């Protein structure tokens, strides 16, 4: 394939493919990452199964401890000595009571296979008898006994804080149940409380910890923490640590979760005697320690390959990158509205074609901007002249003149004054169909407009105007003041619901003619005004303001226009245009193009 100038066309695609063959980073990374992901999955699976076995073994040990408490309670309930003790009353026969208490205490002290994790055993009869074994414990309170009896013989496991005989407090896992009379099960002889040393459970957990970052938790049926290895969460909820997580539906298993943006493996197992769970929470990074060598190999290989490929790619990429950078700089100049730039398109690839297209585009863009700008000016002028042509000035003046003299004859002098002001207002507004007028005419126009508004608002508007003498003969677009005065009345003073002052100052600032229209009204939302100035269409409620800004910029250039600001008491509008004297409208139209 050849270009129009006869040079052979070399596709940029072939150059890119040539570099792609050399660069091996992508396939290297893909293979390395896939290897790492796959090995991580295998290791994670194996570690998860191993961790589940660990949790299961701990669960079996805890099941043995809970089962020991249950079996011991059955032994106590079936013991005749215990039942005999619970039936006795210390006040009825103190000697017999003390003797039976000693026998019962020896029986419980010498229980077969008494375990070290048994913190204490307490018997408390309904008739006031009471016995402690393996440590003094404060008596059960009335509400505790009532709770035990309410379960009708069913045992109760819960995290408890007992008070020892010396006044010290200790957290234990309490096992409580009522002791019935085997001859009459409707009769309750007393209650049994056996307390498991919580340190024994914690020691069991700590012996299986793999490091300082993993933790074991024992949860009750409400997911409250009964025992843990973190030392701070006992009696709290597991949701405070792992957040809101799905319920543990299966008897045992494991799942992955994220806590504070850190991935963890959660392994759990249920204790068969009661709906309690053992949880093991371990950071995922601890599981993948053996797999850390793979990403290190990937990183080292990638770095070496990168430098080799980068050196080779640099030699070949300069011929592509340099012209692209040059084109980018020129496009930045175009964004700054400099349409005179051109690029020297040399070469025989897509970049050269792009440069040629860029130059052609700029030529066409300059022509289109010139055409659109000229058409826009003509359209604005045509719209305004068409609107003015719809008004028959002679009919309007004659009608207003008739109304004026009729009101004079009827001695309605205020009415005649308003009609006269309205007649002059229309005459100055039409301005014989011309777009440009003088500041003197604009000042006269706004004075007549204010006369009408002051009558309407019963003189609640104090209008002040100050014009530099040399500014009166300056040329300006017509109707440049009245819309802002009207806005000040409607949106400022009237909205405020009180009388107010509207002031117009017209002065020269350097080579510019500046109008300041200020009021003591409600003020203005500058963001809303900016939005109205950007909107297009005559249905825009800020159309009059935008129209003035557009007309000023069409006649005098984009550096002039309307600005809004909040004053001390209300709104200040600043209208800026060039200082022009003695030029006709045709001259102005020529200059703005």
C-alpha positions in Angstrom: 0.0 0.0 0.0 1.3 3.4 -1.0 0.4 7.0 0.1 -0.5 9.7 -2.4 3.0 11.1 -2.4 4.3 7.7 -3.6 6.0 6.7 -0.3 5.4 3.2 1.1 3.0 3.0 4.0 4.4 1.1 7.0 1.7 0.3 9.5 2.3 1.4 13.1 0.6 -1.9 14.1 3.7 -3.9 12.9 6.0 -1.7 15.0 3.8 -2.4 18.1 3.7 -6.1 17.3 7.5 -6.1 17.0 7.9 -4.7 20.5 5.3 -7.0 21.9 7.2 -10.0 20.8 10.3 -8.8 22.6 8.5 -7.9 25.8 8.1 -11.0 27.9 6.8 -9.4 31.1 3.1 -10.1 30.6 3.4 -13.8 30.0 5.9 -14.1 32.8 3.7 -12.3 35.2 0.6 -14.3 34.2 2.4 -17.6 34.7 3.9 -16.5 38.0 0.7 -15.1 39.3 -1.3 -18.2 38.3 1.3 -20.4 40.0 1.2 -18.4 43.1 -2.6 -18.4 43.2 -2.8 -22.1 42.6 -0.2 -23.0 45.2 -1.9 -20.6 47.7 -5.2 -22.4 47.2 -3.6 -25.8 47.8 -1.7 -24.6 50.9 -4.8 -22.8 52.2 -6.9 -25.9 51.8 -4.4 -28.1 53.6 -3.9 -25.6 56.4 -7.6 -25.2 56.8 -8.1 -29.0 57.2 -5.3 -29.2 59.6 -6.6 -26.2 61.6 -10.1 -27.9 61.7 -8.5 -31.0 63.1 -6.8 -28.9 65.8 -10.1 -27.2 66.7 -11.9 -30.6 66.8 -9.3 -32.0 69.2 -9.8 -29.0 71.5 -13.5 -29.6 71.2 -13.1 -33.2 72.3 -11.1 -32.1 75.3 -13.7 -29.6 76.3 -16.4 -32.2 75.7 -14.6 -34.4 78.2 -14.5 -31.6 80.8 -18.2 -30.8 80.3 -19.1 -34.5 80.4 -17.2 -34.9 83.6 -19.3 -32.2 85.2 -22.5 -33.8 84.0 -21.5 -37.3 85.2 -20.4 -35.9 88.6 -23.8 -34.1 89.0 -25.6 -37.4 88.4 -23.4 -39.1 91.0 -24.2 -36.3 93.5 -28.0 -36.5 92.8 -28.0 -40.3 93.3 -26.0 -40.2 96.6 -28.1 -41.0 99.6 -25.7 -39.1 101.8 -26.2 -35.9 99.8 -30.0 -36.2 99.9 -29.9 -36.9 103.6 -27.8 -33.7 104.1 -30.1 -31.6 102.0 -33.1 -32.7 104.1 -31.6 -31.7 107.4 -32.1 -28.4 109.2 -29.2 -27.0 111.1 -31.5 -25.3 113.7 -33.5 -28.5 114.4 -30.5 -30.7 115.3 -27.2 -28.9 115.0 -25.1 -32.0 116.1 -26.7 -34.3 113.6 -26.5 -31.6 110.9 -22.8 -31.1 111.4 -22.1 -34.8 111.4 -24.0 -35.4 108.2 -22.2 -32.3 106.7 -18.8 -33.8 107.5 -19.8 -37.2 105.9 -21.1 -35.4 102.7 -18.0 -33.2 102.5 -15.7 -36.2 102.7 -17.8 -37.9 100.0 -17.5 -34.9 97.6 -13.8 -34.3 98.4 -12.9 -37.9 97.7 -14.9 -38.1 94.4 -13.3 -40.7 92.1 -11.0 -39.1 89.5 -11.5 -35.6 90.8 -10.1 -33.2 88.2 -7.9 -30.1 88.7 -10.2 -28.0 86.5 -13.0 -28.2 89.1 -12.8 -24.9 90.9 -15.4 -25.6 93.5 -18.6 -27.5 94.3 -21.5 -26.0 96.3 -24.6 -27.7 97.7 -27.4 -25.6 99.0 -30.6 -27.1 100.4 -34.0 -25.6 100.3 -34.1 -25.8 104.2 -31.0 -23.7 104.6 -28.3 -26.4 104.6 -25.1 -25.5 102.7 -21.8 -27.1 101.8 -18.6 -25.9 99.9 -15.9 -28.2 98.6 -12.6 -27.1 97.1 -12.8 -23.5 98.0 -15.2 -21.3 99.8 -17.9 -19.6 97.7 -20.5 -17.1 98.6 -24.0 -18.6 98.9 -26.4 -18.6 95.9 -28.8 -15.7 95.9 -32.5 -16.1 95.9 -32.9 -15.0 92.3 -30.2 -17.5 91.2 -32.0 -20.4 93.0 -35.3 -19.3 91.4 -33.6 -19.4 87.9 -32.3 -23.0 88.6 -35.7 -24.2 89.8 -37.4 -22.7 86.8 -35.5 -25.1 84.5 -37.2 -28.1 86.1 -34.1 -30.2 86.5 -32.4 -29.2 83.3 -28.7 -28.2 83.8 -27.6 -24.6 83.1 -24.1 -23.7 81.7 -23.0 -20.0 81.8 -20.1 -17.7 82.3 -20.1 -16.6 85.9 -18.1 -14.5 88.3 -18.0 -16.0 91.8 -16.9 -14.4 95.0 -14.5 -16.5 96.9 -14.4 -16.7 100.7 -11.6 -14.2 100.9 -13.7 -11.7 98.9 -11.7 -12.1 95.6 -13.6 -12.4 92.4 -12.9 -15.1 89.8 -14.5 -15.9 86.4 -15.6 -19.5 86.0 -17.9 -21.6 83.9 -20.8 -22.5 86.2 -22.9 -25.7 86.0 -26.1 -25.6 88.0 -29.1 -27.9 88.4 -31.8 -28.8 90.9 -31.5 -31.9 93.0 -34.8 -33.8 93.2 -36.0 -36.4 95.7 -35.7 -39.7 93.8 -38.6 -41.0 95.8 -40.8 -38.0 94.9 -39.4 -36.1 91.9 -41.9 -33.3 92.5 -40.0 -32.4 95.6 -36.8 -30.3 95.2 -34.2 -30.9 97.9 -31.7 -28.3 96.9 -29.4 -27.1 94.1 -25.9 -28.0 92.9 -23.4 -25.6 91.6 -20.1 -26.8 90.1 -17.6 -24.3 88.8 -15.0 -24.9 86.1 -11.7 -23.0 86.3 -11.7 -20.7 83.3 -7.9 -20.7 83.4 -8.0 -24.4 82.5 -9.9 -23.6 79.3 -7.5 -20.8 78.5 -4.5 -23.0 79.0 -6.0 -25.6 76.7 -6.4 -22.9 74.0 -2.9 -21.4 74.5 -1.3 -24.8 74.2 -2.6 -25.0 70.6 -1.8 -21.4 69.5 0.5 -21.2 66.5 1.7 -17.7 67.2 0.8 -14.4 68.8 -1.6 -13.4 66.0 -4.2 -16.2 66.1 -6.8 -16.6 68.8 -9.3 -19.2 70.2 -12.8 -18.3 71.4 -15.4 -20.3 73.3 -18.9 -19.1 72.5 -22.2 -19.8 74.2 -25.6 -20.3 72.4 -26.0 -16.5 72.1 -22.5 -16.1 70.5 -21.2 -14.4 73.7 -17.5 -15.0 74.4 -17.1 -17.3 77.5 -13.3 -17.8 77.1 -10.6 -16.5 74.8 -6.9 -16.1 74.3 -6.9 -12.4 73.6 -7.5 -11.6 77.2 -9.9 -8.7 76.6 -13.1 -10.0 75.0 -14.5 -12.3 77.7 -18.2 -11.6 78.3 -18.4 -9.6 75.1 -19.9 -10.6 71.7 -18.0 -12.3 68.9 -19.6 -9.8 66.5 -17.6 -7.0 68.2 -14.5 -8.8 66.8 -15.5 -10.3 63.5 -18.5 -8.0 62.7 -21.8 -9.2 61.4 -21.2 -12.6 59.8 -23.5 -15.4 58.7 -24.6 -17.8 61.4 -22.5 -21.0 62.0 -25.0 -23.3 60.4 -23.0 -26.5 60.3 -21.6 -28.6 63.2 -18.1 -27.8 62.1 -16.3 -26.1 59.3 -14.2 -23.1 58.2 -14.7 -20.0 56.1 -12.7 -16.9 55.0 -13.6 -13.5 56.2 -12.2 -9.9 56.3 -11.7 -7.9 59.5 -10.4 -4.3 59.2 -9.3 -5.1 55.6 -7.2 -8.0 56.8 -8.2 -11.5 55.5 -8.7 -14.2 58.2 -9.5 -18.0 58.3 -12.3 -18.8 60.8 -12.5 -22.5 61.9 -15.2 -23.7 64.2 -16.5 -26.8 65.9 -19.6 -27.4 68.1 -19.5 -29.0 71.5 -21.9 -31.9 71.5 -23.3 -31.6 75.1 -24.6 -28.1 74.5 -24.9 -25.6 71.6 -21.5 -23.9 72.3 -18.8 -23.4 69.7 -15.1 -23.2 69.6 -13.7 -20.7 67.1 -10.1 -20.3 65.9 -9.3 -17.0 64.1 -6.0 -16.9 62.3 -4.7 -14.3 59.8 -4.4 -15.6 56.2 -0.8 -14.5 55.9 0.1 -16.9 58.7 -1.3 -19.7 56.6 0.7 -18.8 53.6 4.2 -18.5 55.1 5.4 -21.4 53.1 4.3 -19.8 49.9 6.1 -16.5 50.3 9.1 -17.7 48.2 7.0 -17.8 45.0 6.2 -14.1 44.9 9.9 -13.3 45.7 10.9 -15.4 42.7 8.3 -13.6 40.6 9.5 -10.2 41.7 13.2 -10.9 41.0 12.5 -12.4 37.6 10.2 -9.6 36.7 12.7 -6.9 37.7 15.5 -8.5 35.7 13.2 -8.9 32.7 12.0 -5.4 33.0 15.4 -3.8 32.8 16.4 -6.0 29.8 13.1 -5.2 28.0 13.1 -1.6 29.0 16.6 -1.1 27.4 15.6 -2.7 24.2 12.2 -1.0 24.0 13.7 2.4 24.6 15.8 2.2 21.5 12.8 1.4 19.3 10.2 3.6 21.0 11.9 7.0 20.5 10.9 7.2 16.9 7.2 6.7 17.9 7.1 8.6 21.2 8.9 11.8 20.1 6.4 12.8 17.3 3.5 11.9 19.6 4.8 14.2 22.3 5.2 17.0 19.8 1.7 16.5 18.6 0.5 16.6 22.2 2.2 19.9 22.9 0.6 21.4 19.8 -2.8 20.2 20.8 -2.3 21.9 24.2 -1.7 25.2 22.3 -4.9 24.6 20.3 -6.8 24.1 23.6 -5.5 27.6 24.5 -7.3 28.8 21.2 -4.1 29.2 19.2 -5.2 27.8 15.8 -2.1 29.0 13.9 0.1 26.1 15.0 1.1 23.4 12.5 3.0 20.1 12.8 5.7 19.1 10.4 4.3 15.8 9.2 7.2 13.6 8.0 7.5 9.9 7.8 5.5 7.0 6.3 3.4 5.6 9.1 0.1 6.4 11.0 1.8 9.2 13.0 2.6 11.0 9.8 -1.0 10.6 8.6 -2.2 11.8 12.0 -0.1 15.0 11.7 -1.5 15.7 8.3 -5.0 15.2 9.5 -4.3 17.5 12.4 -3.2 20.3 10.1 -6.3 19.8 7.9 -8.5 19.8 11.0 -7.1 23.1 12.2 -7.7 24.8 8.9 -11.3 23.6 8.8 -11.8 24.5 12.4 -10.6 28.1 11.9 -13.1 28.5 9.0 -15.9 27.1 11.0 -15.3 29.3 14.0 -15.2 32.3 11.8 -18.5 31.3 10.1 -20.2 30.5 13.4 -19.1 33.7 15.1 -20.3 35.8 12.2 -23.6 33.9 11.9 -24.2 34.3 15.6 -23.8 38.1 15.5 -26.1 38.4 12.5 -28.7 36.1 14.2 -28.7 38.2 17.4 -29.1 41.4 15.4 -31.8 39.9 13.3 -33.8 38.7 16.3 -33.6 42.1 18.0 -34.6 44.0 14.9 -37.5 41.5 14.2 -38.8 42.1 17.8 -38.5 45.9 17.3 -40.3 45.7 14.0 -43.3 44.0 15.7 -43.9 47.2 17.7 -45.6 50.1 15.8 -44.0 53.1 17.5 -46.2 55.7 15.9 -49.4 53.9 17.1 -47.9 53.4 20.5 -46.8 57.1 20.9 -50.1 58.4 19.7 -52.1 56.2 22.0 -50.0 57.1 25.0 -50.2 60.8 24.1 -54.1 60.5 23.9 -54.1 58.9 27.4 -51.8 61.6 28.7 -54.0 64.5 27.6 -57.2 62.7 28.8 -55.7 62.2 32.2 -54.6 65.9 32.3 -58.2 67.0 31.4 -59.6 64.7 34.1 -57.0 66.3 36.5 -55.4 62.8 37.1 -52.0 64.4 37.3 -50.3 61.3 38.7 -51.7 59.2 36.0 -50.6 61.6 33.3 -47.1 61.7 34.9 -46.9 57.9 34.7 -48.2 57.8 31.1 -45.6 60.4 30.1 -42.8 58.4 31.7 -44.0 55.3 30.0 -44.1 57.0 26.6 -40.5 58.3 27.0 -39.5 54.8 28.3 -40.8 53.1 25.1 -39.2 55.8 22.9 -35.8 55.3 24.5 -36.2 51.5 24.5 -36.8 51.3 20.8 -34.0 53.8 20.0 -35.1 54.0 16.3 -34.1 50.3 15.9 -30.4 50.9 16.7 -28.6 48.5 19.1 -26.1 51.1 20.3 -27.0 54.2 22.3 -25.4 56.7 24.6 -25.0 56.5 28.4 -27.0 59.8 28.5 -30.0 58.1 26.9 -29.6 55.0 29.2 -29.6 57.3 32.2 -32.8 59.1 31.0 -34.4 55.7 30.3 -33.7 54.3 33.8 -35.0 57.6 35.4 -38.4 57.2 33.6 -38.5 53.5 34.6 -37.8 54.3 38.2 -40.6 57.0 38.2 -43.1 54.2 37.3 -41.8 51.7 39.8 -41.8 54.3 42.7 -45.4 55.0 42.0 -46.1 51.3 42.0 -44.3 50.7 45.3 -45.6 53.9 46.9 -42.1 55.5 47.1 -40.6 52.7 49.2 -37.7 52.7 46.8 -34.9 55.3 47.2 -33.2 55.5 43.8 -29.8 57.2 43.5 -27.7 57.6 40.4 -24.3 59.2 40.0 -22.6 59.6 36.5 -19.3 61.1 35.7 -19.9 63.9 33.2 -17.4 62.6 30.6 -19.2 59.2 30.6 -22.5 60.6 29.4 -21.4 60.7 25.7 -20.0 57.2 25.7 -21.6 54.6 23.5 -23.1 51.5 25.0 -25.6 48.7 24.1 -29.1 49.8 25.0 -31.1 48.5 27.9 -28.0 47.8 29.9 -29.2 49.2 33.3 -32.9 48.6 33.5 -32.9 44.8 33.8 -30.6 44.9 36.8 -32.6 47.6 38.5 -35.7 45.5 37.9 -34.0 42.4 39.4 -32.9 44.5 42.4 -36.6 45.5 43.0 -38.2 42.1 42.5 -35.5 39.7 43.8 -33.9 42.0 46.3 -36.0 44.7 48.0 -39.5 43.2 47.3 -38.3 39.8 48.5 -36.9 41.4 51.7 -40.3 42.9 52.4 -39.0 46.4 53.3 -38.0 49.7 51.8 -34.6 49.8 50.2 -32.1 51.8 48.3 -31.0 51.2 44.7 -27.9 53.0 43.5 -26.3 53.3 40.1 -22.7 54.5 39.7 -21.3 55.0 36.2 -17.6 55.9 35.9 -14.4 55.4 34.0 -11.8 52.9 35.2 -8.6 53.1 33.0 -9.8 52.4 29.4 -13.1 50.9 30.5 -16.6 52.1 31.2 -18.0 50.5 34.3 -21.5 50.4 35.8 -22.2 49.5 39.4 -25.8 48.7 40.3 -26.2 48.0 44.0 -29.1 47.5 46.3 -29.9 47.0 50.0 -32.1 44.0 49.3 -32.0 40.3 50.1 -28.8 39.4 48.4 -28.0 36.8 45.7 -26.8 33.2 45.5 -23.7 33.6 43.4 -23.7 29.9 42.4 -27.2 30.1 41.1 -26.4 33.3 39.1 -23.4 31.5 37.5 -25.7 28.6 36.6 -28.2 31.0 35.0 -25.5 32.7 33.1 -24.4 29.4 31.6 -27.9 28.2 30.6 -29.3 28.8 27.2 -32.9 29.4 26.0 -35.4 32.2 26.5 -37.2 30.1 29.1 -34.3 30.7 31.4 -35.5 32.9 34.3 -32.1 34.8 34.0 -32.5 35.3 30.3 -32.5 39.2 30.5 -29.2 39.2 32.4 -27.6 36.6 30.2 -28.8 38.6 27.1 -27.0 41.7 28.3 -23.8 39.8 28.9 -24.0 38.1 25.5 -24.7 41.4 23.7 -21.8 43.2 25.4 -19.5 40.3 24.5 -20.8 40.2 20.9 -20.2 43.9 20.4 -17.0 44.4 22.5 -15.4 41.0 23.0 -15.1 38.2 25.5 -13.0 40.3 28.0 -16.1 42.4 28.8 -19.4 41.5 30.4 -21.4 41.2 33.7 -20.1 40.2 37.1 -22.2 39.6 40.3 -21.0 40.0 43.9 -22.5 40.3 47.4 -22.2 43.7 49.0 -22.5 44.6 52.7 -26.3 44.8 52.5 -27.4 43.3 49.2 -26.2 42.6 45.7 -23.7 44.5 43.5 -23.7 44.1 39.8 -20.7 45.2 37.8 -21.1 45.8 34.0 -17.8 46.3 32.1 -17.4 47.6 28.5 -14.7 49.6 26.7 -14.6 53.4 26.9 -15.8 54.4 23.4 -16.8 57.8 22.1 -17.7 59.2 18.7 -18.0 55.8 16.9 -21.1 54.7 15.1 -22.7 51.3 15.3 -21.1 50.1 12.0 -17.7 50.9 13.4 -18.4 48.9 16.5 -19.6 45.9 14.5 -16.5 46.0 12.4 -14.2 46.1 15.4 -15.8 43.2 17.2 -15.2 40.9 14.2 
